[in-house]
Amino acid sequence: MYCSNCGLDLPENAKFCSACGNNLQSSDPDIKPQATTGLIGYSLRINDPAFQKYQTASKKWALIFSLILFVIAVIAFPIYGQVSGEMEMPYSLYYGMGIGGIFVAIALIQNISKNADSTWDGVVVDKKSYKRTRYDKNTDYHTTYTVYEYQVKRDNGKIYSHRTEDDDTVYNYYKIGDKVRHHKGFGYEKYDKSRDSFLFCTACASINDISNDVCFRCKCPLLK
C-alpha cells in the first residue's frame, strides 16, 4: 500500500505513515492532509530529529535522577537510623534500598510506557469543572480547589480524561469537537490552530507564542 499523502510504499497493515505521520485508517477525509496551511492540519514537523533526541535525553535523565535518589536513600537511611537510634542496621539499609528502589522502578515504568505508546487520533468530547475539598493535616484546615477536566475520545472508542487543579489554561485551550492527534511518547496536537494565540510544545508542554517556530524551553519545533 502507498501513503495517500506522500506516496511512500508501506506495509499492508500500517496504520500511520512512517515518513509523514498520515493516518492511513481514518475514514474522515478532513484529517488526512498533513501539511499545514494557515495553522490547519497536523504538522509534518513531528518527524524532526529534535523530538527523538529530546525523548532519548528525557529517558536517560529520568533514569540517572532515579539512580541518584537511590544512592541518597541507601546512604541517608542508615545514617539517620544510627543518629536517631530509631532504626538499627541492617534494617535501616534495607529500608533505604526499598525506598530507593521505588524511585528506580517508577523511572523504568515511565520509560517502558513511553516505548509502548502509539500515535492516534481523537476528538474532545466533553469538558467540565467542579469543586473539591482537601484536608491538610499539618494546618488542620480544609481547602477548596477547582478541578478542570476535559475528555478525549480516541479513534478506537477509548476515552481519556485529563485534569488540572486551579489552572484552566489547558481546559480553555480545547473546545468540544476539536480534533486532536496524540503523538507517540509526547502530547496532543490540535488539528485546527488557526484561532489560537499560543501553542503548547508537544514535547515539554511549555506555552509558546503562536509566532514562535521552536519551543523557548526545549528547542523542539512547534507543530504548526
Backbone bond lengths (Angstrom), bond angles and torsions (degrees), N, CA, C in turn:
res aa  C-N    CA-C-N  psi(-1)  N-CA   C-N-CA  omega(-1)  CA-C   N-CA-C  phi
1 M - - - 1.466 - - 1.529 109.58 -
2 Y 1.334 115.33 157.63 1.458 120.78 -178.54 1.528 110.07 -121.25
3 C 1.339 116.05 144.78 1.463 120.77 176.62 1.523 109.45 -66.04
4 S 1.340 116.38 130.00 1.463 120.65 -178.89 1.526 112.38 -72.86
5 N 1.353 116.06 -11.31 1.467 119.05 -177.86 1.531 112.51 -98.49
6 C 1.353 116.35 -47.47 1.467 118.89 -175.68 1.520 113.63 -115.68
7 G 1.352 117.49 -9.50 1.453 121.19 176.07 1.513 115.81 84.57
8 L 1.355 118.63 8.08 1.463 121.34 -178.84 1.529 110.76 -66.78
9 D 1.333 116.83 138.93 1.459 122.21 176.26 1.523 108.42 -76.09
10 L 1.345 117.37 123.08 1.465 122.36 -172.90 1.526 110.90 -128.57
11 P 1.358 116.91 160.32 1.471 119.93 174.53 1.533 110.37 -61.48
12 E 1.330 116.09 153.90 1.462 120.57 -175.67 1.524 113.12 -62.92
13 N 1.341 118.24 -30.22 1.469 121.35 -176.88 1.526 113.12 -95.26
14 A 1.327 118.17 11.98 1.469 120.80 -178.10 1.524 110.30 -66.82
15 K 1.341 115.64 138.54 1.458 121.40 178.14 1.524 111.43 -97.98
16 F 1.338 115.38 -32.42 1.456 120.63 179.87 1.517 108.85 -133.59
17 C 1.314 116.83 146.84 1.450 121.34 176.38 1.528 109.64 -70.91
18 S 1.331 116.94 129.93 1.467 121.22 -178.59 1.521 112.00 -73.05
19 A 1.331 117.72 -15.17 1.465 120.89 -178.50 1.524 112.32 -94.25
20 C 1.344 116.51 -47.74 1.471 118.85 -174.24 1.516 113.78 -115.17
21 G 1.340 118.41 -7.17 1.455 120.80 178.34 1.512 114.61 82.89
22 N 1.322 118.51 8.50 1.460 122.11 -177.94 1.523 111.39 -60.63
23 N 1.346 116.74 133.36 1.460 122.43 177.26 1.524 108.01 -76.02
24 L 1.323 117.47 108.78 1.461 121.88 -173.68 1.519 113.18 -83.05
25 Q 1.352 116.71 -11.70 1.460 119.31 -176.94 1.508 112.98 -110.42
26 S 1.309 117.22 3.18 1.459 119.41 -178.11 1.518 110.99 -72.32
27 S 1.337 116.36 137.08 1.456 121.55 177.18 1.516 111.13 -94.65
28 D 1.317 117.52 -3.34 1.451 121.93 -178.70 1.522 109.06 -96.25
29 P 1.333 119.18 110.52 1.471 120.60 -176.63 1.513 113.39 -64.88
30 D 1.332 117.64 -18.79 1.458 120.12 -177.37 1.515 111.95 -70.23
31 I 1.350 118.63 -23.92 1.464 119.75 -174.56 1.527 112.28 -104.13
32 K 1.320 118.23 4.57 1.462 119.32 179.31 1.521 113.68 -75.81
33 P 1.330 119.64 -43.56 1.466 118.16 179.59 1.520 111.24 -60.24
34 Q 1.328 116.60 134.67 1.459 119.69 -176.67 1.522 112.78 -105.06
35 A 1.323 117.99 -31.33 1.453 119.39 -179.15 1.516 109.90 -69.01
36 T 1.310 116.84 136.78 1.451 120.83 -175.45 1.515 111.65 -92.59
37 T 1.316 114.94 136.89 1.453 122.39 174.39 1.515 107.59 -131.85
38 G 1.335 116.98 118.96 1.458 118.60 -177.43 1.511 112.07 64.90
39 L 1.343 116.93 31.87 1.465 123.72 177.96 1.518 112.89 65.27
40 I 1.315 117.95 24.36 1.457 121.55 174.93 1.526 108.34 -114.30
41 G 1.310 116.23 123.68 1.465 121.86 -179.35 1.512 111.26 122.21
42 Y 1.328 116.22 164.35 1.453 121.11 177.72 1.524 109.24 -86.54
43 S 1.298 115.77 130.52 1.462 121.68 -170.96 1.526 112.86 -75.39
44 L 1.329 115.72 141.11 1.458 122.17 174.46 1.531 111.74 -75.24
45 R 1.329 116.40 -10.42 1.470 119.73 -174.91 1.524 112.21 -70.46
46 I 1.337 117.86 -9.40 1.463 120.04 176.68 1.524 110.63 -63.63
47 N 1.341 117.54 -19.56 1.461 121.85 179.43 1.529 112.81 -84.91
48 D 1.332 117.39 0.38 1.457 120.73 178.72 1.534 110.06 -62.70
49 P 1.340 118.69 135.91 1.468 122.17 -179.34 1.532 113.51 -56.90
50 A 1.329 117.82 -20.93 1.467 120.67 -179.24 1.523 111.64 -60.27
51 F 1.329 117.64 -32.64 1.464 120.65 -179.90 1.519 111.34 -68.00
52 Q 1.324 116.48 -42.71 1.456 119.77 178.61 1.525 111.01 -65.61
53 K 1.335 116.62 -39.67 1.462 120.42 177.63 1.522 110.98 -63.16
54 Y 1.344 116.35 -41.66 1.460 120.68 179.86 1.521 110.53 -63.99
55 Q 1.328 116.87 -43.88 1.457 120.65 -178.71 1.524 111.60 -64.94
56 T 1.326 116.20 -42.47 1.463 120.67 178.90 1.529 110.75 -62.84
57 A 1.339 116.07 -43.68 1.467 120.32 179.37 1.521 111.38 -65.68
58 S 1.326 117.40 -38.57 1.468 121.52 -179.87 1.523 110.72 -62.66
59 K 1.323 116.64 -44.23 1.462 120.69 179.45 1.523 110.55 -63.86
60 K 1.337 115.90 -42.75 1.463 120.57 -178.20 1.522 110.99 -63.87
61 W 1.346 116.88 -46.99 1.452 119.86 -177.35 1.530 112.17 -70.87
62 A 1.322 117.24 -30.60 1.471 119.76 176.22 1.525 109.87 -63.81
63 L 1.325 116.26 -41.21 1.464 120.18 179.51 1.524 111.03 -70.31
64 I 1.333 117.02 -42.40 1.468 120.52 178.67 1.519 111.01 -61.10
65 F 1.339 116.29 -44.67 1.465 120.60 -179.22 1.527 110.54 -62.95
66 S 1.334 117.13 -40.30 1.467 120.31 179.92 1.531 110.81 -66.45
67 L 1.328 117.57 -36.01 1.462 120.64 178.01 1.527 111.28 -68.63
68 I 1.342 116.71 -35.79 1.469 120.32 175.71 1.521 110.16 -62.94
69 L 1.340 116.53 -43.77 1.464 120.42 178.21 1.529 111.34 -64.17
70 F 1.339 115.91 -35.17 1.465 120.50 177.14 1.524 110.47 -61.29
71 V 1.336 116.33 -48.02 1.468 120.79 -179.56 1.526 110.95 -62.89
72 I 1.342 116.52 -42.11 1.461 120.25 179.22 1.523 110.88 -61.00
73 A 1.333 116.11 -44.15 1.466 120.15 -179.21 1.527 111.10 -64.30
74 V 1.337 117.15 -42.24 1.458 121.16 -178.90 1.523 111.11 -64.96
75 I 1.322 117.81 -32.97 1.471 121.08 179.22 1.523 111.48 -83.60
76 A 1.332 116.88 -42.02 1.457 121.11 -171.50 1.519 113.11 -71.71
77 F 1.325 118.37 -41.23 1.466 119.55 -175.48 1.529 112.73 -65.92
78 P 1.325 119.99 -43.64 1.474 118.27 175.52 1.531 112.84 -61.73
79 I 1.344 116.65 -38.68 1.465 119.76 178.16 1.518 110.56 -64.26
80 Y 1.330 116.44 -45.69 1.468 120.31 179.25 1.524 110.74 -62.82
81 G 1.341 116.61 -41.11 1.457 119.68 -179.86 1.517 112.27 -64.13
82 Q 1.329 116.60 -37.17 1.463 120.55 -179.82 1.519 111.55 -72.64
83 V 1.331 116.88 -42.04 1.464 120.65 -178.07 1.522 111.36 -70.54
84 S 1.320 116.89 -42.95 1.464 120.33 -176.07 1.511 113.09 -83.42
85 G 1.318 116.07 -23.03 1.455 119.73 -177.08 1.518 113.06 75.73
86 E 1.331 117.39 8.95 1.461 120.90 -177.63 1.528 112.59 -85.90
87 M 1.331 116.79 -17.28 1.461 119.23 -175.33 1.521 109.61 -148.66
88 E 1.310 116.67 125.39 1.449 120.90 -177.90 1.525 110.82 -94.76
89 M 1.335 114.21 159.40 1.465 120.38 171.80 1.524 108.02 -72.47
90 P 1.307 121.55 145.21 1.472 125.55 4.43 1.542 113.25 -93.01
91 Y 1.374 115.27 7.28 1.471 117.61 -175.20 1.531 112.40 -64.51
92 S 1.345 116.03 -36.37 1.460 118.60 178.63 1.526 110.90 -64.97
93 L 1.340 116.15 -35.82 1.463 119.92 177.49 1.524 110.72 -66.82
94 Y 1.332 115.89 -44.02 1.469 119.93 178.89 1.532 110.62 -61.25
95 Y 1.321 115.28 -40.17 1.463 119.73 -179.45 1.530 110.22 -64.14
96 G 1.331 116.23 -44.18 1.463 120.47 178.23 1.515 112.06 -62.91
97 M 1.351 115.95 -40.62 1.463 119.37 178.28 1.528 111.12 -65.21
98 G 1.322 116.24 -35.97 1.465 120.30 178.98 1.519 112.11 -66.22
99 I 1.339 116.04 -46.88 1.469 120.48 178.97 1.529 110.39 -64.39
100 G 1.328 116.18 -45.26 1.458 119.60 178.85 1.516 112.09 -63.19
101 G 1.325 116.31 -37.52 1.459 120.57 178.77 1.519 112.68 -63.21
102 I 1.333 116.04 -31.71 1.469 120.47 177.83 1.525 110.23 -63.40
103 F 1.338 116.47 -43.29 1.471 120.32 179.27 1.533 110.67 -61.41
104 V 1.331 116.64 -43.73 1.467 120.25 -179.92 1.527 110.27 -65.27
105 A 1.338 116.49 -41.34 1.458 120.50 -179.59 1.525 111.37 -62.68
106 I 1.339 116.32 -40.87 1.463 120.36 179.20 1.527 110.37 -61.64
107 A 1.338 116.84 -44.28 1.470 120.77 179.68 1.528 110.89 -62.96
108 L 1.331 116.84 -42.08 1.464 120.15 179.71 1.519 111.74 -65.53
109 I 1.329 116.87 -41.22 1.469 120.92 179.34 1.521 110.68 -63.98
110 Q 1.335 116.42 -41.30 1.463 120.00 178.36 1.529 111.19 -62.98
111 N 1.314 117.35 -42.22 1.460 120.57 179.84 1.530 111.36 -67.20
112 I 1.322 116.50 -39.38 1.468 120.43 178.49 1.523 110.66 -65.33
113 S 1.342 116.37 -41.28 1.465 119.94 -179.34 1.526 111.17 -64.84
114 K 1.332 117.28 -34.20 1.466 120.30 177.04 1.524 110.77 -66.68
115 N 1.333 116.70 -39.03 1.457 120.44 179.13 1.524 111.29 -67.23
116 A 1.337 116.13 -31.90 1.467 120.67 -178.05 1.522 112.33 -86.54
117 D 1.315 117.16 -4.33 1.472 121.58 -178.20 1.527 110.24 -69.10
118 S 1.328 116.75 168.10 1.461 121.43 179.38 1.524 109.86 -144.67
119 T 1.314 115.42 164.15 1.460 121.81 174.76 1.522 108.98 -90.20
120 W 1.324 116.61 132.63 1.466 119.64 179.79 1.522 110.63 -152.69
121 D 1.328 115.28 158.99 1.458 122.34 179.29 1.520 110.27 -102.93
122 G 1.334 115.69 151.22 1.455 120.05 178.98 1.520 111.69 -157.02
123 V 1.326 115.19 -178.15 1.457 122.56 -179.29 1.525 108.51 -136.78
124 V 1.342 116.59 139.09 1.468 120.81 174.00 1.520 107.23 -72.76
125 V 1.333 116.82 118.55 1.469 120.64 -172.93 1.528 113.48 -109.87
126 D 1.335 117.74 -15.46 1.465 118.29 -177.72 1.516 110.43 -160.13
127 K 1.324 115.75 149.70 1.461 123.05 175.04 1.525 108.08 -141.37
128 K 1.324 116.06 141.27 1.455 119.59 176.69 1.524 109.56 -159.18
129 S 1.319 115.59 152.88 1.465 121.63 175.60 1.516 107.93 -130.19
130 Y 1.330 116.07 147.25 1.462 119.86 -178.07 1.528 109.63 -156.58
131 K 1.318 115.35 160.83 1.458 122.37 -178.45 1.524 110.82 -93.01
132 R 1.322 115.17 145.96 1.454 122.57 174.93 1.525 109.28 -137.22
133 T 1.316 116.20 156.16 1.468 121.76 179.44 1.518 109.66 -120.25
134 R 1.324 115.15 135.79 1.460 121.32 -179.66 1.525 109.65 -124.72
135 Y 1.340 115.78 137.38 1.469 120.37 178.55 1.520 110.06 -97.58
136 D 1.320 116.25 129.08 1.462 122.83 177.34 1.520 108.14 -105.30
137 K 1.337 116.51 108.83 1.461 120.19 -176.02 1.523 112.27 -70.52
138 N 1.327 117.86 -20.64 1.465 120.94 179.55 1.529 111.87 -72.48
139 T 1.344 115.57 -36.93 1.464 119.92 -179.06 1.530 112.41 -103.55
140 D 1.336 116.53 -10.15 1.465 122.39 -177.40 1.532 110.99 60.43
141 Y 1.334 115.71 36.81 1.463 121.10 178.58 1.527 110.00 -124.26
142 H 1.328 114.03 150.55 1.458 121.05 171.02 1.527 108.18 -100.05
143 T 1.314 116.33 128.11 1.460 120.77 179.01 1.530 109.80 -114.01
144 T 1.311 115.61 144.16 1.466 121.73 179.37 1.523 109.36 -105.18
145 Y 1.301 116.20 135.21 1.456 121.54 179.05 1.531 109.07 -136.00
146 T 1.334 115.31 162.02 1.460 121.09 -179.14 1.526 110.23 -106.48
147 V 1.310 115.53 131.54 1.461 121.66 176.56 1.527 108.37 -101.30
148 Y 1.334 116.30 127.39 1.460 122.11 176.06 1.528 107.42 -109.55
149 E 1.310 116.02 121.98 1.464 121.05 -173.90 1.530 111.05 -128.89
150 Y 1.316 115.71 136.47 1.458 120.38 170.82 1.526 108.41 -132.42
151 Q 1.328 115.68 151.01 1.454 121.32 -176.34 1.522 110.76 -120.44
152 V 1.341 115.16 137.16 1.450 122.06 178.70 1.521 108.56 -116.37
153 K 1.340 116.00 126.01 1.462 121.03 177.79 1.508 108.90 -95.52
154 R 1.308 116.19 118.45 1.458 122.32 -179.60 1.524 110.90 -71.87
155 D 1.328 116.36 161.06 1.455 120.61 -179.18 1.525 113.27 -62.90
156 N 1.338 118.01 -18.32 1.459 120.44 177.18 1.532 112.43 -94.63
157 G 1.345 116.36 5.71 1.457 120.87 176.71 1.520 114.97 98.57
158 K 1.319 118.12 -14.31 1.465 120.94 -179.59 1.519 110.22 -71.88
159 I 1.339 116.41 140.56 1.465 121.33 -178.38 1.532 109.95 -110.85
160 Y 1.329 115.68 131.54 1.458 122.49 178.25 1.527 108.69 -111.47
161 S 1.325 116.40 130.43 1.463 121.62 177.48 1.520 109.56 -104.24
162 H 1.332 116.21 135.82 1.464 122.14 179.29 1.519 108.90 -125.72
163 R 1.328 117.05 132.40 1.460 121.45 -174.27 1.518 111.49 -130.22
164 T 1.317 115.32 146.56 1.462 122.55 169.86 1.520 108.16 -133.50
165 E 1.330 115.85 155.81 1.458 120.51 179.82 1.524 110.24 -111.50
166 D 1.337 115.11 125.35 1.470 122.26 177.11 1.526 112.97 56.26
167 D 1.301 117.49 27.72 1.466 122.04 177.13 1.532 107.67 -146.13
168 D 1.331 116.20 110.01 1.466 120.27 -175.19 1.534 112.86 -101.78
169 T 1.345 117.72 16.50 1.459 120.65 -176.48 1.528 112.00 -61.32
170 V 1.331 116.91 -54.30 1.463 120.82 179.36 1.522 110.10 -66.98
171 Y 1.307 116.23 -39.24 1.475 122.40 -179.94 1.526 111.16 -56.93
172 N 1.322 116.13 -42.93 1.465 120.16 -179.33 1.527 112.77 -78.44
173 Y 1.319 116.55 -21.93 1.460 120.61 -178.50 1.530 111.37 -67.22
174 Y 1.329 115.47 -36.88 1.462 119.89 -178.75 1.523 111.08 -98.93
175 K 1.322 115.10 141.14 1.462 122.59 175.58 1.522 108.60 -115.09
176 I 1.316 115.93 150.98 1.461 119.71 176.83 1.531 108.95 -60.21
177 G 1.309 116.07 130.42 1.461 121.47 -177.47 1.518 113.44 100.28
178 D 1.341 118.04 -12.04 1.463 120.71 177.85 1.532 110.30 -63.29
179 K 1.321 116.51 131.53 1.458 121.25 173.32 1.524 108.29 -86.01
180 V 1.309 116.20 136.09 1.463 121.33 -177.77 1.521 109.50 -135.41
181 R 1.323 115.04 157.36 1.461 121.28 173.51 1.521 108.41 -124.19
182 H 1.332 115.36 127.55 1.463 120.80 173.29 1.524 108.03 -91.68
183 H 1.330 116.17 118.61 1.465 120.67 -178.99 1.525 109.85 -89.98
184 K 1.304 116.37 136.27 1.461 122.95 -176.45 1.524 111.81 -51.53
185 G 1.337 115.24 122.27 1.453 121.28 177.60 1.510 114.83 80.38
186 F 1.336 116.74 -1.44 1.458 120.29 -177.60 1.533 109.75 -129.08
187 G 1.340 116.46 -149.80 1.451 120.54 -177.29 1.515 112.24 -111.24
188 Y 1.339 114.60 -155.45 1.459 120.98 -177.36 1.529 111.59 -90.18
189 E 1.321 114.19 152.72 1.454 122.37 168.03 1.521 107.68 -124.76
190 K 1.317 117.51 128.69 1.464 120.93 177.74 1.529 109.58 -79.25
191 Y 1.319 116.30 139.52 1.461 120.49 -179.68 1.526 111.72 -67.55
192 D 1.340 116.77 -47.83 1.468 121.36 -178.46 1.523 109.61 -106.99
193 K 1.345 115.56 105.52 1.466 121.30 -179.39 1.531 111.30 -109.70
194 S 1.335 116.27 12.98 1.465 121.29 -171.95 1.526 113.16 -69.01
195 R 1.330 117.79 -20.39 1.465 119.79 -178.19 1.528 112.21 -106.14
196 D 1.312 117.40 8.61 1.460 121.37 -176.53 1.521 111.62 -93.51
197 S 1.325 115.22 149.71 1.460 121.01 176.87 1.525 111.42 -101.95
198 F 1.332 117.37 -9.50 1.464 121.40 178.16 1.519 108.90 -146.84
199 L 1.326 115.31 165.76 1.460 122.56 178.87 1.524 109.18 -130.50
200 F 1.322 115.95 145.00 1.450 120.42 169.38 1.523 108.62 -87.25
201 C 1.312 116.66 133.79 1.455 120.27 174.38 1.531 107.78 -66.87
202 T 1.311 116.75 127.14 1.462 120.42 -178.34 1.524 111.63 -68.64
203 A 1.316 117.36 -22.80 1.462 121.09 -179.01 1.529 112.06 -84.08
204 C 1.354 117.10 -56.65 1.468 119.73 -173.12 1.523 113.44 -110.61
205 A 1.350 118.06 -2.82 1.465 124.68 176.83 1.524 114.19 70.99
206 S 1.332 117.99 12.53 1.460 120.29 176.70 1.528 110.27 -69.68
207 I 1.335 116.39 150.00 1.461 121.71 179.19 1.524 109.21 -87.18
208 N 1.323 116.03 126.71 1.455 122.25 -178.95 1.523 110.32 -124.74
209 D 1.323 116.43 147.90 1.456 120.25 173.91 1.525 109.32 -63.47
210 I 1.316 116.45 145.39 1.455 121.94 -176.34 1.527 112.27 -60.37
211 S 1.332 117.06 -22.63 1.466 120.59 -178.89 1.525 113.00 -79.91
212 N 1.333 117.96 -15.02 1.462 121.05 -179.39 1.526 111.14 -69.74
213 D 1.309 116.15 147.57 1.461 121.08 175.82 1.522 112.22 -98.32
214 V 1.325 116.68 -31.03 1.462 121.49 177.84 1.514 109.22 -128.41
215 C 1.316 116.18 156.15 1.462 121.21 179.76 1.526 110.09 -67.40
216 F 1.304 116.65 133.57 1.460 120.96 -178.85 1.523 111.57 -66.41
217 R 1.333 117.14 -22.37 1.462 119.63 -175.34 1.532 112.39 -96.51
218 C 1.322 118.10 -55.72 1.468 119.51 -174.74 1.522 114.07 -100.01
219 K 1.350 115.99 -7.69 1.473 122.78 176.64 1.521 113.21 69.57
220 C 1.322 118.79 12.89 1.454 120.25 173.33 1.522 109.40 -77.21
221 P 1.338 118.64 149.82 1.463 120.45 178.64 1.527 111.12 -62.07
222 L 1.322 116.48 141.77 1.455 120.78 173.96 1.523 108.59 -81.50
223 L 1.314 116.32 139.31 1.461 120.53 -175.88 1.512 110.64 -83.79
224 K 1.317 115.02 95.91 1.457 121.11 178.61 1.522 110.11 -151.98
